[in-house]
Amino acid sequence: MSMRLGSDAYHRNGAVHKTAYFGTLQIGSPPQSFSMVFDTGSGNLLVPAADCPSQACHTHTRFSQKDSQTSQDTSCDGTDMQPGTAPARDEVTITFGTGEIWGRCVQDKICLGNICDRGSFITATYESNVPFSAFAFDGVLGLALDGMSQGPDFNMMERLTKAQALRQPLFSVFLSDDDQEHSEVNFGEVKHHHMASELFWVDVARASGYWEVAIEGIAVDNQPLGICAGCFVAVDTGTSELAGPSDVVLQLAQRLDVHSDCPNYDSLPRLGFQTAGRILNLEPRDYIDRAEGRCEVTLMPLDVPPPQGPLFVFGIPFLQKFYTVYNEAERKIGFAVARHHRQNSHQSTALLVSNVSVSEKAKPSSSGFLSFSYS
């Protein structure tokens, strides 16, 4: 099943800069519809509650629990409730990069297209004005691993996998880089027509809940720099930027030699990240903000202390370059060069480079079960 959905974007210097991708989900009986960002960087389903007084809630569709015949309160600590007992903890606080929400925990019928199951989620009774008031979508559908969820019943992919509701226990993401093509999140299948290269797999590195992999280093024009060995990369569909350790970002800015007035923009190198014997390359337009005759590296400083760091976060600029597949059961991420209508074969070949002899082959996949499209 395929649904064409929306994206949030701004235009500058003739280029489209997409900041979020979102689609529709239904909750309750009768169903209440919400626009949701599909976020691999968070682990819970979150929607505003009908009684939330915050301005951020009032600018979006809110969930009315009393209007759902199948709704019931549940525990926010992820433990099962005995019939007739009160929740062990009836409110939870969830922090995001620049804001937070408070909310109650509810269990109800949840539907993605024609796939429905019963699961737990958070209804926000408070949302901070920043950043939630500015969002074009109502809520967040967390697609991170279960380590980031309140409990197994809060994690949609774990529930669908356990129920064998998908033909394969995975989902895949293709993000468009202009307005001439549609983006897709596909549940249960890999879409080969979105790939311009082989698909290779990398094990999830740690049990943090993030979809993160270890990197062997960073390269410039396929030449390893010998920095950031032992770093980790979290692949985050809910983030609009690229971010990394501040000392590494500073070193990269010096190595890339980006001139602020842009005279060398056309000769800037590819910036690559080494993992599983490959180099995943970004082009200058992915890591440079070029506006009004000024150029600057757009890698944001992000200092996550050990043991979670050093950590890079790869958001939309990376996901527009690479088609990604998230296998929940096997804890693996698949990467392939994304096939875009403006991209020729030479460009595709330059984006994914093998830097060692590797015999790993892409895993086969059967036809899928459910897909969402974004415009």
Buried (B, 14 or more C-beta within 10 A) or exposed (E): EEBEBBBBBEEEEEEBBBBBBBBBBBBBBEBBEBBBBBBBBBBBBBBBBBBBEBEBBEBBBBBBBEEBEEBBBBBBEBBEBEEEEEBBEEEBEBEBEEBEBBBBBBBBBBBBBEBBBEBBBBBBBBBBEEEBBEBBBBBBBBBBBBEBBBBEBBBBBBBBBBEEBBBBBBBBBBBBBEEEBBBBBBBBBBBEEBBBBBBBBBEBBBEBBBBBBBBBBBBBEBEBBEBBEEBBBBBBBBBBBBBBBBEBBEBBBEBBEBEEEBEEBEEBBBBBBBBBBBBBBBBBBBBBEBEEEEBBBBBBEBBBEEEEBBBBBBBBBBBBBBBBBBBBEEBBBBBBBBBBEEBEEEEBEBBBBEBEEEEEEBBEBEEBBBBBBBE
